[in-house]
Amino acid sequence: MNMKRMSLMFAINRELRSINKKIDEKIVKGISYEKESTRHRSLVSQLRRLESEASLARTFAMASFLF
């Protein structure tokens, strides 16, 4: 996994923590958190895509090493 991908994943995780905190605060106050929920879903999707790409790259790297 290259540094650019790692940095992006770190930034996404940091933003997810921030959004989760905002959502929690809004839930406690009884305020709608629809905007944050949409952003959260988008970030989780992006993070999963990056993780699956990294996993696939590791698999191919191992396969090329073996053959």
Buried (B, 14 or more C-beta within 10 A) or exposed (E): EEEEBEEBBEEBEEBBEEBEEBBEEBEEEEEEBEEBEEBBEEBEEBBEEBEEEBEEEEEEEEEEEEE
